[in-house]
Amino acid sequence: MLALTILGNNSAIPAHGRNPTAQVLQTNDENYLIDCGEGTQNQLTKYKIKKSKINKIFISHLHGDHYFGLIGLLTSMGLLGRTNDLHIYAPAILEQIIQLHLDAANTSLPYQLYFHSLSEEGEISNDKKITVSAFRVNHRIDCFGFLFTEKKKPRRILAEKVKMYEIPEAFYGELQKGNDYVTKKGTIIANEDVTEAAPKPRSYAYCADTIYDESICEKIKNADLVYHETTYLKDLEERAASRFHCTTTQAGNIAKIAGAKKLLIGHFSSQYEALDNFLSETKEIFDNTEIAYEGACFKV
Amino acid sequence: MLALTILGNNSAIPAHGRNPTAQVLQTNDENYLIDCGEGTQNQLTKYKIKKSKINKIFISHLHGDHYFGLIGLLTSMGLLGRTNDLHIYAPAILEQIIQLHLDAANTSLPYQLYFHSLSEEGEISNDKKITVSAFRVNHRIDCFGFLFTEKKKPRRILAEKVKMYEIPEAFYGELQKGNDYVTKKGTIIANEDVTEAAPKPRSYAYCADTIYDESICEKIKNADLVYHETTYLKDLEERAASRFHCTTTQAGNIAKIAGAKKLLIGHFSSQYEALDNFLSETKEIFDNTEIAYEGACFKV
């Protein structure tokens, strides 16, 4: 399982019943939380996503609509009895902010918090099934996107074929790695005759808040699912640029150039109540687009 | 008009659809915000309370469930175009916390924020119609309650009587102050013959988070409306004390000793989903009690 649930899709302030940015990428083992606007803990409860399975939180940048819900979530996790380690990947100053909040309450968290300062691009997390790398995007303050990539899976053994060729089970591990089997008589059984390739590792690219910048396309190349902000409709390209944000058309272009399979759009300005035009405008450029509605779950 | 609207009534974490503590005391001129748990800005929107009429915010103490919504509200006020001054009354360290959040976003607020550190008891705010004083309560960290008191109003002029005695309008101001009128012939018209006393100034006492402490009764004496926490039902008195909180019975006692006209109870532990027993237990001690349900509005 690799699926993304949207917890918030509005920019700057909560409005029209929409919450500030937060998303959770779920595997069978882990819930990766991506940004954490105010109210995220309520949204996690609402959409029945287990806080106890969140072990890593990725904060793209320190505009409030992307992290004001973090201190509440961290505190609640403690009050709910968490003892497992928690890792936060974020710009450095957030560590001071968290500490100051804890100092003010004369308290500490009952679990170990590991803070990883984001400062360079590259791999930042490496779990059993997923690696995460950070890449810079171009915003008014330091801001990072995150690329979540499944690890390459072993080749799949074809049960009938290995039986037919009488390959011993002890050799299955080698087959999964792609090695050929050599019988006692010296006959070579080609790996591709008894295995098939595993499905291609999937990837999700979260592009955070950014001005239009084609240089990110290389970093998220061929991602199965790309989230790109569309703060404004296409007629407000100048306003978007002045605020280091993007329009529908621009998000569509990024997805197209990057060779994305699917595009999710979000971070809508509060000046828009209806979202229909966001979808139609983006689809003009990149057809396989969906709106990051809150509560919606997208398979990667 | 003097009315209190409840925005949040749960303790520690949001649960059962209940939000952390926040209340707003409304006069015709001002909305006084009292504590500001996470999600307060959404609750203000939900209950149609104008953020633009909030000019003073009172934060009792720096446990997260009483202030984690503040930075989001301050930021949103700025994004919504606020230019009016805003005053915050809170323990000193909150000023650093706010500044660090602003620094992290490399931003400033577009309005003037005046921070008033709470450190001593006594009057902290004096507006046209309302004075506010802070009083210490006994909690795990520095914590203050707030007493909102209407100013004494001028005596009311009895229109028929002033006409009958032919008192000139120029003297009405003196009558309102309680002075007698002396006619040109030297006859004294007693003030009470031509005016009546204004209604007694009303008062609201917010007792924040506190262990059972009868010494606060003197500070909130005869208040028309008293809010007192009831984190636990009466069977958990020991747990309440160990956490510097109170039970239903204790809140009832405080209201009784203080001579309150009405008692509001809130700050319910998340271990309780239903609240009925809070009301019945408190009423055993102090009958005129109501539950501080979210969205409920109480005339003071």
HADDOCK unambig.tbl for C-alpha pairs under 7 A between the chains (distance, minus, plus):
assign (segid A and resid 13 and name CA) (segid B and resid 76 and name CA) 5.83 0.50 0.50
assign (segid A and resid 38 and name CA) (segid B and resid 38 and name CA) 6.94 0.50 0.50
assign (segid A and resid 38 and name CA) (segid B and resid 39 and name CA) 6.83 0.50 0.50
assign (segid A and resid 39 and name CA) (segid B and resid 38 and name CA) 6.84 0.50 0.50
assign (segid A and resid 39 and name CA) (segid B and resid 39 and name CA) 6.04 0.50 0.50
assign (segid A and resid 62 and name CA) (segid B and resid 104 and name CA) 5.92 0.50 0.50
assign (segid A and resid 62 and name CA) (segid B and resid 105 and name CA) 5.47 0.50 0.50
assign (segid A and resid 63 and name CA) (segid B and resid 105 and name CA) 5.22 0.50 0.50
assign (segid A and resid 64 and name CA) (segid B and resid 72 and name CA) 6.87 0.50 0.50
assign (segid A and resid 68 and name CA) (segid B and resid 72 and name CA) 6.62 0.50 0.50
assign (segid A and resid 72 and name CA) (segid B and resid 64 and name CA) 6.89 0.50 0.50
assign (segid A and resid 72 and name CA) (segid B and resid 68 and name CA) 6.62 0.50 0.50
assign (segid A and resid 76 and name CA) (segid B and resid 13 and name CA) 5.83 0.50 0.50
assign (segid A and resid 93 and name CA) (segid B and resid 104 and name CA) 6.44 0.50 0.50
assign (segid A and resid 97 and name CA) (segid B and resid 97 and name CA) 6.93 0.50 0.50
assign (segid A and resid 97 and name CA) (segid B and resid 100 and name CA) 6.63 0.50 0.50
assign (segid A and resid 100 and name CA) (segid B and resid 97 and name CA) 6.62 0.50 0.50
assign (segid A and resid 104 and name CA) (segid B and resid 62 and name CA) 5.91 0.50 0.50
assign (segid A and resid 104 and name CA) (segid B and resid 93 and name CA) 6.42 0.50 0.50
assign (segid A and resid 105 and name CA) (segid B and resid 62 and name CA) 5.48 0.50 0.50
assign (segid A and resid 105 and name CA) (segid B and resid 63 and name CA) 5.22 0.50 0.50
assign (segid A and resid 105 and name CA) (segid B and resid 141 and name CA) 6.96 0.50 0.50
assign (segid A and resid 141 and name CA) (segid B and resid 105 and name CA) 6.96 0.50 0.50
